[in-house]
């Protein structure tokens, strides 16, 4: 029986470097494919998220299941926004309207299929009217929690599902605010 044996010390060193390189490549690949960190740049999601909060976003979940109302999602903005803002920087908002639903904002309240949507997470009641509109198939209505100070779906309309990057799962910074975002109910 033949045993494997390194004959020179430099081979052990080279093999160690290869192992470290492979491990780092694997970690980096998983990070890019499965999860990514994001910085909150604006107040549009207050009080839920504040400027400079840092999040981990699950980039796999929406390949397996559909987004749910209440999910906080990171996405590439619609083309109209990209052209106007001259930027493709990711946005973060909350899923409000699902495909096929009638959504309306009136009297400081969001209505889904003519029923008021309970929202204990918003900064203040919306001071605008919007809709009624039917959410197209494979699209969603996304709004910021700081409704009156958010450049969101009530300005630019619906977001196609293929623009969604992932769902926020953990706020890890600042350390005093570490928290998870449970998956929304169906």
C-alpha positions, -999 to +999 in steps of 0.1 A: +000+000+000+013+034-010+010+063+014+009+100+005+038+120+017+051+155+009+087+153+002+096+189+004+086+216+031+077+241+004+051+217-010+033+218+024+034+256+023+020+257-013-007+232-004-016+253+026-020+284+004-041+265-020-064+254+008-067+289+022-074+303-013-100+277-020-117+284+013-118+321+007-131+316-028-159+294-014-168+319+013-168+348-012-189+328-037-215+319-011-216+355+001-223+367-034-248+340-042-267+336-010-264+366+012-251+401+010-247+432+033-265+465+026-263+499+041-294+520+046-287+554+029-320+573+036-348+578+061-375+562+038-378+531+060-380+549+094-389+540+121-381+503+111-347+511+097-325+541+102-298+558+082-266+538+084-282+506+096-265+476+080-285+445+070-279+410+057-301+402+028-311+366+018-307+364-020-319+328-023-354+328-007-371+344-037-358+317-060-378+293-040-409+312-027-429+343-037-424+376-017-451+381+009-468+412+021-448+428+048-414+415+036-387+441+036-369+437+002-338+451-015-342+456-052-328+473-083-351+502-090-374+503-121-360+517-153-379+550-150-362+556-116-328+545-130-331+570-158-344+598-136-318+593-108-290+582-132-282+554-107-288+517-103-281+517-066-303+492-047-334+505-029-351+489+001-389+491+007-417+469+022-440+447+000-475+460+003-494+450-028-493+414-043-500+404-079-537+407-088-547+428-058-564+461-059-545+486-038-556+521-028-543+548-004-569+572+009-578+589+042-544+580+056-549+543+051-538+516+027-566+494+014-561+460-002-591+447-021-612+473-003-601+462+032-578+484+054-543+470+059-532+471+095-498+487+097-481+492+131-447+499+115-452+532+096-438+565+108-471+583+102-503+579+082-499+587+045-509+622+036-516+614+000-541+595-021-531+568-047-550+544-068-570+523-069-547+502-091-545+465-098-510+451-092-500+434-125-489+398-126-453+392-116-452+427-100-455+442-065-463+475-049-435+485-026-438+514-001-414+529+025-424+528+061-418+566+063-447+570+038-447+607+035-409+609+029-403+579+007-396+578-031-415+545-036-442+528-056-467+556-050-444+577-073-430+552-097-456+524-098-451+487-096-419+467-093-413+436-115-403+406-095-372+400-115-357+433-101-358+419-065-324+411-051-336+396-018-353+399+016-338+416+046-333+391+074-310+406+100-299+441+110-264+436+124-253+473+129-254+492+151-248+465+176-273+480+200-300+474+174-293+438+163-326+423+152-341+399+128-370+405+104-393+375+106-409+363+074-442+379+068-474+359+071-493+347+040 
